[in-house]
C-alpha cells in the first residue's frame, strides 16, 4: 500500500506540473497585461477595444512534425482563449499569414485548415474576428493565383481593400500582395477598391461628388491594417524592436514599396497603422506617412521564443496601445525540467526512505523470530 501511495503522489505531482505549464501559466503571464488607460471618448462614446495579433502560421499537411504542430496550436489556443477570458475585446484583427501552407494545400486540405482555425481562435459572442490576407495565405505576388485569392476571400470576406467601421472608428484592411502596382488584375482591382474607399472618406469630409457613394456612420481618419509594413529601410527606424538582427529591407518583399505606401497615404490619409510579416515587434513613432506604426511579432512560438500581441483602445480622435507578452518558451521548458527533476528526487528520496523502513522492519522481525525460536 505504501508503494502505491508513493506512485500516486508522483502522478499527482506530474499532473500539477502539467496543469500549471499548460493552463495556469497563460493566465498568470497575461494578468500582467492590462488595457491601456489613456484614450479619450468622443461624444460620450467609449473607445473601441481591439486585440491585434499576426502570423499565426498554422501548420498544414506538408511541413512540420506532427508534435510540433500539436504543440504550437495548443500554445496559441490557450494563449488566445485565456486572452478572450481576461480581456473580452470587441474585435480581434489577425494581420495575415493565418496559415503556413495556405498557398500550397488543395481545397479539401484548406477546408480542414479553416475548421482548425475556427476551433483554435473561437471568439465569444459579441467579439468580431477579422483576418487580413498574407503571403502564406495566398502566396507572394509572383506566385499567387486567382483561385487562391477567391478561396481566401470566400472564407474570410477580405482579399482586396475592405472598410470596417465599429462605433465610428474606421479600419481599412489592405491586401499587401495586391499592392505591387504592376497593373495585374489583382492589383488593379485592389486599387479600384482603394479609390472607392478613399471616395467614402472624402465624402465624409464633404469633398467631391458623393452621389451613390456609401455614407460613413461618422467620419474619422482610418486605421490602416495590412500584413506587410509600410516602406522603411530597416528596423533601425524603430523606437522599440525585438529583432535579433537588423538588415536593409527589400521593397515588395519585407515591406510594401515606396510608391504603394505613398498611394495609400494620399488616398486614405490614415492616422495609425498596424502590420505584421517580419515576426518581430517594431514601434515606429513616425513612418513614411508621418504616422505611428506598430509591426506585430508572430503569435506562434514556432517563430518566436517570446511572442506577443497588442491591446488597443481606439476612439474617433485618440488611441492608446499596450503590448502584451506571452509565456516565454524557454521558461516553460525550464519549469518542466526543474519540476521533473524535483519530482524525481522527491520520489527517489521517499522510495529509499520506504525501503529503509522496510528493511528495518524485516530485520526486527527476523531478530524477534530468532529470539522466539
N, C-alpha and C positions, 0 to 999 in steps of 0.2 A: 504493500500500500504506500509506503514511504517513497519508493522509487517512482510510482505513478504520480505522486504529488510533485516530485521534482520535475518530471516531464511536463505536467500540467502548468506549473509555474513558468517553465521555459517557453511553452507555447503562448501563454498569456503575455509574457514579456515581448515576444516576437510580434504578436498581434498588435500590441500597444505601439511598438516602434513603427509598424507598417501604417497604422491609422494616423499617427502623428505626421509621418512623412508624406502620406498620400491624400490626407484630408485637412487636418488641423493646421498644418504649416501655411497653407494658402490663405486661410483666414487671418492667422497671426501676422503674416507679412503685409497683406493688403489692408489690415486695420491701421497700419502706419500711414496710409494714404487717405486723403480727405478731399472733398470737393473744395476748390479754391474759394476763398471767402469774398474776394472782390469781384463785383460785376454789377453795374447799375441797372435797375429796372427802368423800363420805358412805358409811359402811360399806365403805370401801376401794374405792368406785367412782369412776372418773374423771368429771369433769363432761362433759356433752354439748356437743359443738362444733357450733354452728349459724351459718349465714350468713344475713343478712336483707337484703332489698332491696325496693324499692317502685316503683310507677308506671313500668313499662317502656313502656307505651303503644305497642305495635306498631301501626304504621300499617296501615290497611285500604285497600280499593279506592276509597274515596270522597274522602278528603282527603290532601293532601301530594303533593309532586312525587316522581317515581319515584327520582330520585337521592338526595333527602333520605331516603326510605325505605330505599334500599340502604345509604347511608352510616351511618344511625343503627343499623340492625340489625347491620351489620358491627362497629361500635364496641362495641355491647352484647355481641355474640357473643364478640369477642376478650377483652373485659374479664372476662366470666363464665367462659369456658374457661380463661383464664390464672389466675383465682382458684381454679378447681377443681384445676388442676395444682399450684398453690403451697400451698393450704391444706387440701384434702380434708376438707370439713366432713361431719358425719354427717347433717345435714339442712339444706335450704335453704327458707326461707319467703319467698314473694313476696306483699307486703301490698297486693294489689289493683291495679286498673287494669292488668291484664296486657295488655289490648287497648285501642286508642284508639277503635275503632268497633264494639266488641262488641255494643252495643245497637242497631246500625243494619243490620248485614250479614244476608243471608239464610243458610240452612243450608249451602248449597254454599260460600259465601264464608267462613263460620265454620269449616268443615272445613279449608279451605286455611289459615286463620288458625292453627288448632290445630296443624296439621302444621308450619308455620313455627316456631311457638313451641317445639315439641318438638325441632326440629333446632337452633335457636339456643341453647336452655337445656338441652341434654342433660347429664345428670349421670352420673358414673361409677358403677359397681356399688358398692353399699354406701352411697350418698348418696340420701336421700329428698328429693323435691321436692314441696312443699305450697303451694298458692295460695289466698289469701283473695280473695273477690269484692269488686270495686269498682264505683263508679258508671258507669265507662266500659265495664264488662263486661256489665252488665245494665240500665243506666240509673238515674237518681235514683229515689227512691221514687215520685214523682208520674208517672214515665214508664215504669217497668218493667212487665213483663208475665209471667204465669206461664210462658209458652213460653220466654222468655229465661232465667228462673230455672232451669227444668228443663234447658235446654240446657247451661248452665254447670255445673250440678250433675252431670249425666251425664258430663261430660268431666273435671271436677276433684274430684268427690265431696265438694263443700262449697258450700253456699249458705245455710245457716242457722247453727246453732251446733254445732261439732264439737270433741270432745275427742280429742287425740292425745297419747299417752304414749311417751316414749323413755327407757328405763332409769330409770324412776321420776320423771322430770321431766315435768310435765303442762302441755301447751299447749292453750289454748282458742281456737279460730278462730271469729270472730264476723262475721256479715254486717251491716255498718253500715247498709245500705239497709233492713234489716228492723228497725232499732232506732228506728222512728218513733213507736211507742206509740199509733197511732190505731185499733187494732182491726182492721186489714186482715188478710186471710188470711195473707200472708207474715209479717206482724209477730206474729200470734197463734201461728203455727207456730214461729217463732224463739223466742218467749217460752216456749213449752212445752218446747222443746229446752233452753233456758237453765235452766229449773227442773229438768229431768231431769238435766242435768249437775251442777247445784247439789246434788241429792239424792245423787249419786255421791260428791261431796266431803264432804258431811255424814256419809254412812255410813263414809267413810274415816276420819273422826274419831270414829266411834261414836255419832253423833247421829241420832235419828229411826228410823222403821220402814224396815228395809233389806231386807225380803223382796222378791225379784225385782229388786232394784237391782244393776246390774253392779258388780263389785268392782275397785278400783284395785290395780295391782301393788304399789305403795307410795304412801302418802299424802304429798303435798307441795303447798303452795299453788300455784295455777296461774299460768302466764304468759299474759297477755292479748295476742291478736293480732287486729288489725282494721284496716280501711282508714282510716276516719275517726278522728282523735284523740278522746280523751275530752274532755269540755267544758272549755274555758278561754276567757278573754276575748279573748286575742290572744297573739302570740309575745313579748310583754313579760314573760311569766312564765318564759321560757326562760333557763336559766343559760348555755346556748350556743345560738346560732342563726345561720343564714346567710341569712335572708330579706332581700331588698333593701328591703322596706318592712314596717312593722308596722301592721296595721289591725284594728279590732274584728272578731271572728269572729261569724258568724251560726249560731245553733243549727240543726242538721239540714242545714246547707249546707257549712260548713268543718269543723264539729265535730258530734259527736252531742249530743243535748240533755242538759240537767242531769238530767232525770228518768231517761233511759236510762242515763246514767253512774252515777247513784245505784243504779239497779236492778241493774246489772252488779256494782257494788261490794258490794251487800247479798247477792246470791245466790252470787257466786263468791269474794269476798274475795281478789282476786289480789295478788301480791307484786311484779309488774313488768309494764309494758305497752309494746307496740310498735305503731306506726301509720304511716300514710303520708299520701297525699291532697294535702298542701299543696305538695309538690315541693321543700320546703326543710327543712333539718335543724333540729331543736329538741330540746334536752335539758331536761326539767323534773325538778327534784330531788324535788318532791312535787306531784303533780297533785291534782285534786279528790278522788280516792280516798286521797290521802296516800301514794302510791307513786311510784317513779321511772318516768318515761315517756320514750321516745325516739321522736320523729317523724322518719322517714327521708326524705332528699331523693330526688328522682327518679333512677332509674338511667339515664335517657336523656339524651343530650347535646342532644336537641331541646328539652328542658325546663330544662336546667341546664348552664351553662358548666363547672362543676366538680362532676360527680356524685360520689356516694359510696355506700358500703354499710356494713354492720356485721358484725363478727365477735364472737360472744359465747360464753363458756364458762359453762354454767349447770348447777349441781348442785342437789340437792334442797333445799339450805338457803342457797345463795350464788350470786352471779353476778359476772362481770367482762366488760366491754364495751370493744371497740376500734373506733373509726370509721376506715374506710379510704377514702382519697381515690383517685380515678381520674384519668387524664391530663386536663389542662385543655385545652379545645377551642382556646383562643387560642394556647396553647403549640404545639400540633400545627400549626396554621395558620402560625405564625411560623417554625417549623422548616422547613416546606415552602418558604416564601418565601425565607428566608435560604439554605437549601440550594440552592434553584433558582437564585438569583442568583449564588451562588458557583460552581455548576456552569457556568452560562452564561459567567461571567467567565473561568473557567479554560479553558473550551473556546475562547472568543474569543482569549485570550492564546496558546494553543497553535496555533490556526489562523493567527494573524498571524505568529507565530514561524516556522511551517512555510512560509508564503507568502514571508517574508523570505529564508529559506534557499533556497527555490526560485528566487527572483529572483536571488540572488547566484550560484547555480549556473548559471542561464541566462546571466547577464552574463559570468561567467568563461568559459563555453563559447563564447559569442559572440566574446569577446576572442581566445581561442586559435584560433578558426576564422579570424578575420581575419588573425592573425599567420601562420598556416599558408598562407594564401592569398597 
